[in-house]
Amino acid sequence: MHQPQPTDVRLGRIVRLLMEHATVVVSGTKIAEEISSSRSEVWRLIQQLRGLGVDVAGQPASGYRLRSVPDLLLPEVMQPLLRGTIFDERLQHFYKIGSTNTAAMAAAADGAVEGTVFLAEEQTAGRGRGANAWQSPRSTGIYCSAILRPALPPSDVLVLSLAAGLAVYAAIQQIDARVLPDLKWPNDVLIGGKKLCGILAEMNAEATRVRYLVVGIGINVNQASFPKDLPATSLRLTTGSEWSRVELAVALLKSLDREYRSLLANPDARESILKRFAENSSWVRGKNVRIEENGAAFEGTTAGLDARGFLLVRTDQGTQTVLSGSVRKR
Ligand code: BTN
């Protein structure tokens, strides 16, 4: 199978170096020394960075300077901010990839360690739940997949994916507390009824044990518009200004780390996740919904989550438990 090419680590090192010397010009010789390459190789890499949208001034004779801080999800930029989390030193960055989830599932099957994260600037075959595609234009959203190896039975994975929604919620609130996302069971984050984020959790499991799990998170961050027929929004459309994807991705991974560790270590965490999910969701109670599950459909009113995180829906025939269906407003 065609392997996606991770980003040349020297690109990240150059960006980091230029960021550390943001106010001055850095000579080609110094950069070449720092990344153990030649000056002509530095020039080639600088050209590559420019092609990727990084605004670098200068040339080989004069040296180089960043005109503005680039908002790329480079490990060299994010890693120092993720010390102490399970994701520290485990970031893999791609300028272009088919799907970070597909790549992470393949890497997990090959033995990649827990905490490995795939981040991409652009996905050419981003996947959503069901057979849906996930639009992933370049350097506009966050496209991120984390490999986890929880010592949990498969029946606990739903709670973990609800926790991923809470992590997105917390990250957004930490950056701008005025933005109030609405968690939609099981795996969406909405603003004003429109989709802001989708989560695709995929796993490989035995009957009683998860071998590995990939939590894929797509967040619409700086999109300026969406096709009319797509009920989607972005953080930029919500607040009227651009968001730093680096800041948001760091906040997201930190809060995912917190939720995950607490779920594994703390017997009360599951209850807390279900409670907080319900508190931050207009969908969990009292919403008139239509459920489609396994080719059948029914209507009712949502009536909370059960202890495993499944959605309860009160219908004329009694209370039904929704295991994996799609939920729509009626
Ligand atoms: C959905 O709402 O249907 C889930 C969307 C999940 C999209 C993310 S983007 C990063 C990761 N890679 C993928 O191909 N999909 C997930």
Boltz pocket constraint, residues with backbone or C-beta under 6 A from the ligand:
constraints:
  - pocket:
      binder: B
      contacts: [[A, 98], [A, 99], [A, 100], [A, 101], [A, 102], [A, 123], [A, 125], [A, 126], [A, 127], [A, 128], [A, 129], [A, 130], [A, 132], [A, 134], [A, 142], [A, 143], [A, 144], [A, 145], [A, 187], [A, 188], [A, 197], [A, 198], [A, 199], [A, 200], [A, 216], [A, 217], [A, 218], [A, 219]]
      max_distance: 6.0
